[in-house]
Amino acid sequence: MARAATTTDAFNAVAEPRRRQILDVLASGERSVNDLVGALGLAQPQVSKHLRVLREVGAVDVRDEGRQRLYRLNGRALKPIHDWVKKYERSWSERFELLDDVLAELKDEEE
């Protein structure tokens, strides 16, 4: 089965680790391409390529300010990922609680 194009939805777009790094940087606020290049240590063409994919799925917005293009995170586009992960949050919480119980028992046995 062919893999879906990275520009079809946010899930595919954020599957690439560099794109997640870009989103992490943009979570702190608006940045230019050059700022992202410096923060990530990537070449400008790579950053621009990843930004294009993120723009196409709506995960980032861009605005022109003079000669610069400033990119910012668009959290609404990432909501489907949040909603999907949220389904598993209860299961994770239950497992962490069980782990806490096991760790407490081990600590009691040590003492």
C-alpha positions as a printed NumPy array, in Angstrom:
array([[ 0.   ,  0.   ,  0.   ],
       [ 1.368,  3.418, -0.939],
       [ 2.16 ,  5.847,  1.837],
       [-0.016,  8.957,  1.986],
       [ 1.562, 12.182,  0.848],
       [ 2.968, 14.31 ,  3.66 ],
       [ 0.696, 17.15 ,  2.638],
       [-2.584, 15.293,  3.096],
       [-2.979, 15.871,  6.837],
       [-1.236, 16.92 , 10.015],
       [-0.513, 13.313, 11.037],
       [ 1.635, 12.701,  7.977],
       [ 3.267, 16.109,  8.154],
       [ 4.407, 15.735, 11.76 ],
       [ 5.653, 12.191, 11.212],
       [ 8.961, 13.762, 10.124],
       [11.126, 14.616, 13.177],
       [12.52 , 17.866, 11.705],
       [ 8.996, 19.184, 11.212],
       [ 8.205, 18.44 , 14.844],
       [11.337, 20.376, 15.811],
       [10.136, 23.335, 13.766],
       [ 6.759, 23.186, 15.513],
       [ 8.517, 23.044, 18.883],
       [10.46 , 26.218, 18.076],
       [ 7.361, 27.977, 16.739],
       [ 5.438, 27.084, 19.909],
       [ 7.397, 29.849, 21.643],
       [ 6.37 , 32.442, 19.079],
       [ 6.684, 33.77 , 15.575],
       [10.023, 33.224, 13.787],
       [11.652, 33.994, 10.46 ],
       [13.233, 31.29 ,  8.318],
       [16.687, 32.535,  9.314],
       [15.758, 32.276, 13.003],
       [14.625, 28.697, 12.434],
       [17.813, 27.881, 10.52 ],
       [19.871, 29.145, 13.447],
       [17.77 , 27.415, 16.087],
       [17.757, 24.041, 14.323],
       [21.169, 24.022, 12.671],
       [19.676, 23.039,  9.326],
       [20.299, 24.472,  5.877],
       [17.847, 27.135,  4.731],
       [16.505, 25.052,  1.81 ],
       [15.674, 22.195,  4.193],
       [13.837, 24.489,  6.592],
       [11.919, 26.091,  3.721],
       [10.923, 22.677,  2.373],
       [ 9.6  , 21.571,  5.76 ],
       [ 7.783, 24.874,  6.267],
       [ 6.074, 24.435,  2.91 ],
       [ 4.713, 21.048,  3.997],
       [ 3.591, 22.423,  7.351],
       [ 1.896, 25.369,  5.584],
       [ 0.077, 23.06 ,  3.181],
       [-1.534, 21.133,  6.039],
       [-2.265, 24.373,  7.9  ],
       [ 0.048, 23.654, 10.866],
       [ 1.853, 26.966, 10.356],
       [ 0.752, 30.346,  9.091],
       [ 2.99 , 32.886,  7.398],
       [ 2.879, 36.65 ,  7.099],
       [ 5.105, 39.093,  5.303],
       [ 6.804, 41.822,  7.277],
       [ 8.956, 43.932,  5.019],
       [11.386, 41.585,  3.319],
       [10.903, 38.832,  5.881],
       [ 8.359, 36.071,  6.083],
       [ 7.373, 35.273,  9.646],
       [ 5.991, 31.855, 10.55 ],
       [ 3.764, 31.011, 13.486],
       [ 2.135, 27.884, 14.825],
       [-1.511, 27.223, 13.995],
       [-2.652, 24.954, 16.817],
       [-6.107, 24.389, 15.325],
       [-4.559, 22.308, 12.541],
       [-2.95 , 20.043, 15.161],
       [-6.223, 19.45 , 17.031],
       [-6.95 , 16.156, 15.227],
       [-3.652, 14.812, 16.595],
       [-4.549, 16.014, 20.093],
       [-8.004, 14.46 , 19.879],
       [-6.584, 11.118, 18.747],
       [-3.91 , 11.012, 21.468],
       [-6.45 , 12.041, 24.105],
       [-8.246,  8.716, 23.581],
       [-5.213,  6.953, 25.031],
       [-4.627,  9.315, 27.941],
       [-6.878,  7.339, 30.316],
       [-5.059,  4.109, 29.514],
       [-1.679,  5.752, 30.102],
       [-2.838,  7.248, 33.394],
       [-4.102,  3.867, 34.601],
       [-0.813,  2.202, 33.69 ],
       [ 1.221,  4.895, 35.418],
       [-0.899,  4.456, 38.549],
       [-0.217,  0.703, 38.455],
       [ 3.483,  1.398, 38.025],
       [ 3.388,  3.746, 41.021],
       [ 1.833,  0.93 , 43.076],
       [ 4.537, -1.53 , 42.012],
       [ 7.291,  0.967, 42.793],
       [ 5.783,  1.662, 46.217],
       [ 5.66 , -2.091, 46.951],
       [ 9.299, -2.499, 45.901],
       [10.31 ,  0.41 , 48.099],
       [ 8.42 , -1.106, 51.052],
       [10.167, -4.456, 50.488],
       [13.569, -2.726, 50.525],
       [12.857, -1.119, 53.878]])
